[in-house]
Amino acid sequence: MTLLGRQWSNFVEQIGPSSSDGYTWTLYLNEDTLKDIYERTFGPNTYHQVNQITDGLCTTLTYDTANKRYSYVGKYGCGGTTVFSVHEKIISATKYNDRIEIVSAAFYLDAMSNQIYKDYNKTKSLGENVFYSNNYNDEERESLEDKYIEDNKDNLEQYTYTYTLNEDGFYYLTSVERTKE
């Protein structure tokens, strides 16, 4: 959802606020647009219509059969403050005859405990969250986070994204796996 969401967010039609309280809006995503993005990511004929798509937290898109689109009715208040987040950076990319493997490293930030964690479940603290303690702007903070990953990549979780060459000559995402704890 997140991977595709970064792509389809540019194609979403937003209607709102759609309530008298000013805190509710409706988003629409045309099914053909989603299908196109999905198949450019995962390959031809991989899209299947579903009743709902959810990120498990704030967003659930529901399929509207009459208008052939997905819709989402949202309210302000979900998200907007970064209590727990992930920062991920590509650390290598290797092209083989039949695939491309992209390796990223990641760490997790918890604003509530003001800690950096090695894992999503917050079982191993890597120390105090120094990225928000100063008055860095977004660009400075992201640069510091990237540098932290570069300097500590061997001590962080790593993920390998594999894009496999298809007979049509394009590469499609075929797997994502954690390859280093």
GIRAQUI-V991966 format. One record per backbone hydrogen bond with DSSP energy under -1.0 kcal/mol. NH is the residue of the N-H (numbers start at 1). CO is the residue of the C=O. If there is no record, write none. Layout:
# GIRAQUI-V991966
nh co
NH CO
NH CO
This chain:
# GIRAQUI-V991966
nh co
5 1
6 2
7 4
8 4
9 5
11 8
13 28
15 26
18 24
22 19
25 74
26 15
27 72
28 13
29 70
31 68
34 30
35 31
36 32
37 33
38 34
39 35
40 36
41 37
42 38
43 39
46 43
53 61
55 59
61 53
62 71
63 51
64 69
68 64
69 64
70 29
71 62
72 27
74 25
76 23
83 81
85 109
87 107
89 105
91 103
92 103
94 101
96 99
100 163
101 94
102 161
103 92
104 159
105 89
106 157
107 87
108 117
109 85
110 115
111 83
114 110
115 110
116 127
117 108
118 124
122 119
126 116
129 114
130 128
136 134
141 137
142 138
143 139
144 140
145 141
146 142
147 143
148 144
149 145
150 146
151 147
152 148
153 149
155 152
156 153
158 180
159 104
160 177
161 102
162 175
163 100
164 172
165 98
166 170
169 166
172 164
173 41
174 162
175 162
177 160
179 158
180 158
